[in-house]
């Protein structure tokens, strides 16, 4: 058992399936009290019933107050997990970009705005951001997703450096491919880049809990991402050349 989360009031957004459901199950297994959020009310209720949690369906941006009430007045851990895997280029419609910004970034900002004052007053709180390796690197064929996941990572990083001395702990989870509906929807680009090393959602939850035990900010369910991230920083042109090679490989495959 991880003592830090026992009897904690936990909120997991986007928890009707995939990574969110795996996180909710793991927190419940660690004796936390879990609010399961999802836009799909039926899926939220199904996971909540399975784990003995509380379903609070709806827009992840607007459920903090209801979730806090459901947990008896206090949220100890907030998992900003809900996300959209918007593909496309700079030519993607404005609505696609707007949705990606709203769900992948601004939902995190709105939640933190609601949570941080209470956490600072108490001197404790934990914000878990499900980002993506795309937030550290990038993803071919998915400009809105890549750009907004960079934003989500930047916001988690800012929260950590700003409030860690006041008791707020932040974790940014950055996996590559995870066997979820989002990976399936990523199409041929996901098949090329992500499927070969895809892991199960429960592996992501395991990585988070190891990171909580070790008090680490950056959670890498695929350890090799650390090497890619270092290479990107040390030799950006070489890294971009390699990514462009993947882009050309994808273009050739889809042109057949």
C-alpha positions in Angstrom: 0.0 0.0 0.0 1.1 3.5 -0.8 0.6 5.5 2.5 0.3 8.8 0.7 -3.0 7.9 -0.9 -4.7 5.8 1.7 -8.1 7.3 2.6 -7.3 10.2 0.2 -10.1 11.9 -1.7 -9.2 11.3 -5.3 -10.8 12.7 -8.5 -10.0 11.0 -11.9 -11.3 12.7 -15.0 -11.9 10.8 -18.2 -12.1 7.6 -16.1 -14.8 5.8 -18.0 -12.1 3.7 -19.8 -8.5 3.5 -20.7 -5.8 5.1 -18.6 -8.4 6.9 -16.4 -10.2 3.7 -15.5 -6.9 2.1 -14.7 -5.9 5.0 -12.4 -9.3 4.9 -10.7 -9.0 1.1 -10.1 -5.5 1.5 -8.7 -6.4 4.4 -6.3 -9.3 2.4 -5.1 -7.1 -0.7 -4.6 -4.9 1.5 -2.4 -7.9 2.4 -0.2 -8.5 5.8 -1.6 -12.0 7.3 -2.0 -12.4 7.8 -5.7 -14.7 10.1 -7.8 -15.0 8.7 -11.3 -15.6 11.4 -13.9 -16.4 11.0 -17.6 -18.5 12.7 -20.2 -20.2 9.4 -20.7 -22.4 9.0 -17.6 -23.0 5.3 -18.1 -19.3 4.5 -18.4 -18.5 6.6 -15.3 -21.2 4.8 -13.3 -20.0 1.4 -14.4 -16.4 2.1 -13.3 -17.6 3.7 -10.0 -19.8 0.7 -9.2 -16.9 -1.7 -10.0 -14.5 0.0 -7.6 -16.9 1.2 -4.9 -16.4 4.8 -6.0 -18.7 7.8 -6.7 -19.7 8.7 -10.3 -19.6 12.4 -11.1 -20.2 12.6 -14.9 -19.9 15.7 -16.9 -17.4 18.2 -18.4 -14.1 17.7 -16.6 -13.6 21.5 -16.5 -16.6 22.0 -14.3 -16.9 19.2 -11.8 -14.4 20.2 -9.1 -17.1 21.6 -6.7 -19.4 18.6 -7.1 -16.5 16.2 -6.7 -15.3 18.0 -3.6 -18.8 17.8 -2.1 -19.1 14.1 -3.0 -15.8 13.4 -1.1 -17.0 15.2 2.0 -15.4 18.6 1.4 -11.8 17.8 0.4 -10.0 16.8 -2.7 -6.6 15.4 -1.9 -5.5 14.2 -5.4 -6.8 15.4 -8.7 -6.0 13.4 -11.8 -6.4 15.6 -14.9 -6.7 12.7 -17.3 -9.4 13.6 -19.7 -8.0 14.4 -23.2 -8.7 14.5 -26.9 -6.4 13.0 -29.5 -6.9 15.6 -32.2 -5.1 14.8 -35.4 -4.4 17.1 -38.4 -2.0 19.8 -39.4 -1.9 23.6 -39.2 -4.9 23.4 -41.6 -7.1 21.7 -39.0 -10.3 23.6 -38.4 -10.4 26.2 -35.7 -12.9 24.2 -33.8 -10.5 21.2 -33.7 -7.8 23.4 -32.3 -10.2 25.1 -29.8 -11.4 21.7 -28.5 -7.8 20.4 -28.1 -6.8 23.6 -26.1 -9.9 23.4 -24.0 -9.7 19.8 -23.0 -6.0 19.2 -23.0 -4.9 22.4 -21.4 -7.6 24.7 -20.1 -9.4 21.9 -18.2 -6.2 21.5 -16.2 -5.9 25.3 -15.6 -9.6 25.5 -14.5 -9.2 22.6 -12.1 -6.0 24.0 -10.6 -7.7 27.4 -10.2 -10.4 25.7 -8.0 -8.0 23.4 -6.1 -4.8 25.4 -5.4 -6.2 27.9 -2.8 -7.4 25.1 -0.6 -4.2 23.1 -1.0 -2.1 26.1 -0.1 -4.1 26.8 2.9 -3.8 23.1 4.0 -0.2 22.8 2.9 -0.9 19.7 0.9 -2.4 18.5 -2.4 -1.5 16.4 -5.4 -2.1 17.2 -9.1 -1.6 14.4 -11.6 -1.5 15.5 -15.2 -1.9 12.8 -17.9 0.2 14.4 -20.6 1.8 12.1 -23.3 5.3 11.6 -24.7 4.0 13.9 -27.4 4.2 16.7 -24.8 7.9 16.1 -24.4 8.6 15.1 -28.0 5.9 15.4 -30.7 3.6 13.2 -32.8 3.5 13.0 -36.5 0.1 13.8 -38.1 -1.3 15.4 -35.0 -0.4 19.1 -34.7 -3.3 20.0 -32.3 -2.6 17.1 -30.0 1.2 17.6 -30.0 1.0 21.4 -29.4 -1.6 21.2 -26.6 0.1 18.3 -24.9 3.3 20.5 -24.8 1.0 23.1 -23.1 -0.3 20.5 -20.6 3.3 19.5 -19.7 4.4 23.2 -19.4 1.5 23.9 -17.1 2.2 20.9 -14.9 5.9 22.0 -14.7 4.9 25.5 -13.8 2.6 24.3 -11.0 5.4 22.1 -9.6 8.1 24.8 -9.6 5.7 27.4 -8.2 4.1 25.5 -5.4 6.3 22.5 -4.4 7.7 24.4 -1.4 4.1 24.9 -0.2 3.2 21.3 -0.1 1.7 20.8 -3.6 3.0 17.8 -5.4 2.7 17.5 -9.2 3.2 14.5 -11.5 3.3 14.6 -15.3 2.6 11.2 -16.9 4.1 10.9 -20.4 3.6 7.5 -22.0 4.0 6.7 -25.6 1.4 4.2 -27.0 -1.2 2.9 -24.6 -3.8 0.3 -25.7 -6.9 2.5 -25.5 -9.6 3.8 -27.8 -7.4 6.9 -28.4 -4.6 4.8 -29.8 -7.0 3.0 -32.1 -8.3 6.3 -33.3 -4.8 7.5 -34.1 -4.9 5.5 -37.3 -2.0 4.8 -39.5 0.3 7.2 -37.7 -0.3 5.5 -34.4 0.2 2.1 -36.1 3.6 3.2 -37.3 4.9 5.1 -34.2 3.0 3.8 -31.2 1.6 0.3 -31.7 4.9 -1.5 -31.7 5.7 -0.6 -28.1 2.2 0.0 -26.8 1.5 -0.9 -23.2 -1.6 -1.6 -21.1 -3.4 1.2 -19.1 -2.6 -0.6 -15.9 1.1 -0.3 -16.7 0.6 3.5 -16.7 -1.1 3.3 -13.3 1.8 1.2 -12.0 4.3 3.8 -13.2 2.4 6.6 -11.5 2.4 4.8 -8.2 6.1 4.1 -8.4 6.6 7.8 -9.1 4.4 8.8 -6.1 6.5 6.5 -3.9 9.7 8.1 -5.2 8.3 11.6 -5.2 9.1 12.1 -8.9 7.6 14.8 -11.1 8.1 13.2 -14.5 6.5 9.8 -14.9 7.8 7.7 -17.9 5.9 4.4 -18.4 8.2 4.0 -21.4 11.7 4.5 -19.9 13.2 5.0 -23.4 11.4 8.3 -23.7 14.0 9.8 -21.3 16.7 9.0 -24.0 14.6 10.6 -26.7 14.0 13.7 -24.6 17.7 14.1 -23.9 18.6 13.6 -27.6 16.0 16.2 -28.6 17.5 18.8 -26.2 21.2 17.9 -27.0 20.9 17.7 -30.8 17.6 19.1 -32.0 18.5 19.1 -35.7 19.5 15.5 -35.6 16.4 14.6 -33.7 14.2 16.6 -36.1 15.8 14.8 -39.0 14.9 11.5 -37.4 11.4 12.5 -36.9 11.1 13.8 -40.4 12.3 10.4 -41.6 9.3 8.9 -39.7 7.1 11.5 -41.4 8.3 10.6 -44.8 7.9 6.9 -44.0 4.3 7.5 -43.0 3.6 9.6 -46.1 4.9 6.8 -48.3 2.9 4.2 -46.5 -0.4 6.1 -46.7 0.2 6.9 -50.4 0.2 3.3 -51.4 
